[in-house]
Amino acid sequence: MSWDFETDPEFQKELDWIEAFMKEEVEPLDHVLGHPYDLKNERRNKLVRPLQKIVQDRGLWACHLGPDLGGQGFGQVKLALMNEILGRSHYGPMVFGCQAPDSGNAEILAHYGTPAQKDRYLKPLLANEIVSCFSMTEPKGGADPKVFTTRAELVGDEWVINGDKWFSSHANYASFLIVMAVTDPGAPPYDRLSTFIVPIETPGVQILRNVGVGHHGTPSHSYVRYENVRVPRDHLLGPRGGGFVVAQTRLGGGRIHHAMRTIGQVRRSFDMMCERVLSRETQGTLLADKQMVQEKIADSWTEIEQFRLLVLRTAWRIDKYKNYIAVRKDISAVKALMPKIFHDVAARALHLHGSLGVSPEMPFAEQVIESFHMGLADGPTEVHKVTVARQVLREYRGTNELFPTRHIPALRDAAIAKFADVIEAEVAAQ
Ligand SMILES: Cc1cc2nc3c(=O)[nH]c(=O)nc-3n(C[C@H](O)[C@H](O)[C@H](O)COP(=O)(O)OP(=O)(O)OC[C@H]3O[C@@H](n4cnc5c(N)ncnc54)[C@H](O)[C@@H]3O)c2cc1C
């Protein structure tokens, strides 16, 4: 039997290196650079490219992928331990070649792409020579893909795509978009959608505007219109009508990787919270000495530890079962828990910093809004809770009896019958 909560010492050395490298070289980038996806920004390339090279030389590049795709094949547990450090900085994942949504798009291309598609799109994507976008959500429907209306029709040897997509992250920086569109409107609901690769320069692709999240950062969630966009027949990615299955290939990994990075963010807020309460005095004592403040510290520490253990166990189960579907319940549980932990810890940190906490001079207001991002992207919390409940309930059965199977009077009667000999002997001896 093995049941171990320790990191292998060899890998711990790598984590120690990552920790120092992130602190010294990567985290400062957040304060001098704009959007990590902006490959046209010369300052970004000047500062980021040499760091990416150092990571590649150290054998830590694209750790979410197997060696056949230029990754390390570390598996999800090691990736989790890395991502919880990388998640502290906007630039961490980019410097280590595992940023979303490119990471998920690479998984789809690796899984379903033809050799020509891999050559043209996957290879430069993995090298971060280009970046990509996943364009699925529509203005009228996000959480329920069955209501999507964007159409793709086969006309001669080309697919003609028409429709609007909403919150297509980083389309404004992307070289290509992975678009989900209805190809078979008469088919059963889950067989109607297909996935396409659309190069950004294709005539008819229009970015109507780029939308932000709260007030921070560069707006980069694009409202995209596809108007008579024509792509060659071979730009279908995966089977016709297989859009749902293709999307699932990226979403499982996407969700758990967000959770790993979120650990890094909440730990950072927690560290700041602890520093603050040990620094600020009011009414004659440190904040740290007040019981209502201690409750916030205790709750935050406990919640972070619980969440981290659930993420690590889920990562371990993905490694064990080698696919996301078998671990669906665990991934959905992590996904549903993530925004709450993130929100609650960031909000407590914000509150304990007082007026400074709500200002943009500290990261908490941005984190509180970001927690809502985590509750929406890759499916709203409610939908994931439904998944958890359905999966859990599959392991149970109802009873047709009048009372529950664990009804105490019935259990007592059964126990008395089971031990009748002993009980009767005791009574006879009295
Ligand atoms: C920062 C950010 C980045 C994103 N990036 C991308 C991207 O790159 N590509 C992309 O395609 N999409 C992206 N999205 C969109 C994301 O996938 C959708 O926001 C999400 O699927 C929810 O869809 P919606 O916004 O239309 O909300 P709706 O579907 O309208 O849902 C709104 C609310 O209704 C409730 N609700 C919905 N369904 C149920 C249900 N079954 N039971 C109970 N309550 C329910 C929930 O409270 C939910 O939050 C991004 C979103 C955010 C916030």
Ligand as a Chemical Component Dictionary entry (heavy atoms), coordinates in Angstrom:
data_LIG
# 
_chem_comp.id                   LIG 
_chem_comp.type                 NON-POLYMER 
_chem_comp.pdbx_formal_charge   0 
_chem_comp.three_letter_code    LIG 
# 
loop_
_chem_comp_atom.comp_id 
_chem_comp_atom.atom_id 
_chem_comp_atom.alt_atom_id 
_chem_comp_atom.type_symbol 
_chem_comp_atom.charge 
_chem_comp_atom.model_Cartn_x 
_chem_comp_atom.model_Cartn_y 
_chem_comp_atom.model_Cartn_z 
_chem_comp_atom.pdbx_ordinal 
LIG C1  C1  C 0 -12.822 35.562 -18.380 1  
LIG C2  C2  C 0 -13.593 34.636 -19.264 2  
LIG C3  C3  C 0 -12.959 34.039 -20.350 3  
LIG C4  C4  C 0 -13.682 33.235 -21.223 4  
LIG N1  N1  N 0 -13.041 32.700 -22.309 5  
LIG C5  C5  C 0 -13.760 32.014 -23.222 6  
LIG C6  C6  C 0 -13.127 31.531 -24.407 7  
LIG O1  O1  O 0 -11.924 31.700 -24.614 8  
LIG N2  N2  N 0 -13.885 30.896 -25.333 9  
LIG C7  C7  C 0 -15.224 30.695 -25.153 10 
LIG O2  O2  O 0 -15.858 30.111 -26.021 11 
LIG N3  N3  N 0 -15.856 31.121 -24.023 12 
LIG C8  C8  C 0 -15.159 31.786 -23.062 13 
LIG N4  N4  N 0 -15.769 32.262 -21.928 14 
LIG C9  C9  C 0 -17.223 32.112 -21.800 15 
LIG C10 C10 C 0 -17.636 31.058 -20.794 16 
LIG O3  O3  O 0 -17.433 29.769 -21.303 17 
LIG C11 C11 C 0 -19.115 31.371 -20.478 18 
LIG O4  O4  O 0 -19.138 32.583 -19.752 19 
LIG C12 C12 C 0 -19.783 30.277 -19.691 20 
LIG O5  O5  O 0 -19.929 29.090 -20.428 21 
LIG C13 C13 C 0 -21.193 30.761 -19.250 22 
LIG O6  O6  O 0 -21.909 31.195 -20.358 23 
LIG P1  P1  P 0 -22.605 32.638 -20.340 24 
LIG O7  O7  O 0 -21.575 33.647 -20.008 25 
LIG O8  O8  O 0 -23.364 32.798 -21.610 26 
LIG O9  O9  O 0 -23.614 32.572 -19.136 27 
LIG P2  P2  P 0 -25.026 31.865 -19.137 28 
LIG O10 O10 O 0 -24.994 30.590 -19.886 29 
LIG O11 O11 O 0 -26.054 32.876 -19.515 30 
LIG O12 O12 O 0 -25.164 31.551 -17.584 31 
LIG C14 C14 C 0 -25.322 32.639 -16.657 32 
LIG C15 C15 C 0 -25.600 32.077 -15.296 33 
LIG O13 O13 O 0 -26.796 31.311 -15.317 34 
LIG C16 C16 C 0 -26.722 30.263 -14.367 35 
LIG N5  N5  N 0 -26.845 28.967 -15.035 36 
LIG C17 C17 C 0 -26.474 28.648 -16.293 37 
LIG N6  N6  N 0 -26.747 27.350 -16.535 38 
LIG C18 C18 C 0 -27.311 26.841 -15.424 39 
LIG C19 C19 C 0 -27.802 25.562 -15.030 40 
LIG N7  N7  N 0 -27.777 24.504 -15.870 41 
LIG N8  N8  N 0 -28.309 25.415 -13.762 42 
LIG C20 C20 C 0 -28.351 26.473 -12.915 43 
LIG N9  N9  N 0 -27.884 27.690 -13.234 44 
LIG C21 C21 C 0 -27.373 27.879 -14.456 45 
LIG C22 C22 C 0 -25.333 30.378 -13.721 46 
LIG O14 O14 O 0 -25.438 31.156 -12.560 47 
LIG C23 C23 C 0 -24.545 31.116 -14.773 48 
LIG O15 O15 O 0 -23.418 31.772 -14.259 49 
LIG C24 C24 C 0 -15.062 33.010 -21.001 50 
LIG C25 C25 C 0 -15.697 33.581 -19.892 51 
LIG C26 C26 C 0 -14.975 34.380 -19.023 52 
LIG C27 C27 C 0 -15.692 35.010 -17.869 53 
# 
loop_
_chem_comp_bond.comp_id 
_chem_comp_bond.atom_id_1 
_chem_comp_bond.atom_id_2 
_chem_comp_bond.value_order 
_chem_comp_bond.pdbx_ordinal 
LIG C1  C2  SING 1  
LIG C2  C3  SING 2  
LIG C2  C26 DOUB 3  
LIG C3  C4  DOUB 4  
LIG C4  N1  SING 5  
LIG C4  C24 SING 6  
LIG N1  C5  DOUB 7  
LIG C5  C6  SING 8  
LIG C5  C8  SING 9  
LIG C6  O1  DOUB 10 
LIG C6  N2  SING 11 
LIG N2  C7  SING 12 
LIG C7  O2  DOUB 13 
LIG C7  N3  SING 14 
LIG N3  C8  DOUB 15 
LIG C8  N4  SING 16 
LIG N4  C9  SING 17 
LIG N4  C24 SING 18 
LIG C9  C10 SING 19 
LIG C10 O3  SING 20 
LIG C10 C11 SING 21 
LIG C11 O4  SING 22 
LIG C11 C12 SING 23 
LIG C12 O5  SING 24 
LIG C12 C13 SING 25 
LIG C13 O6  SING 26 
LIG O6  P1  SING 27 
LIG P1  O7  DOUB 28 
LIG P1  O8  SING 29 
LIG P1  O9  SING 30 
LIG O9  P2  SING 31 
LIG P2  O10 DOUB 32 
LIG P2  O11 SING 33 
LIG P2  O12 SING 34 
LIG O12 C14 SING 35 
LIG C14 C15 SING 36 
LIG C15 O13 SING 37 
LIG C15 C23 SING 38 
LIG O13 C16 SING 39 
LIG C16 N5  SING 40 
LIG C16 C22 SING 41 
LIG N5  C17 SING 42 
LIG N5  C21 SING 43 
LIG C17 N6  DOUB 44 
LIG N6  C18 SING 45 
LIG C18 C19 SING 46 
LIG C18 C21 DOUB 47 
LIG C19 N7  SING 48 
LIG C19 N8  DOUB 49 
LIG N8  C20 SING 50 
LIG C20 N9  DOUB 51 
LIG N9  C21 SING 52 
LIG C22 O14 SING 53 
LIG C22 C23 SING 54 
LIG C23 O15 SING 55 
LIG C24 C25 DOUB 56 
LIG C25 C26 SING 57 
LIG C26 C27 SING 58 
# 
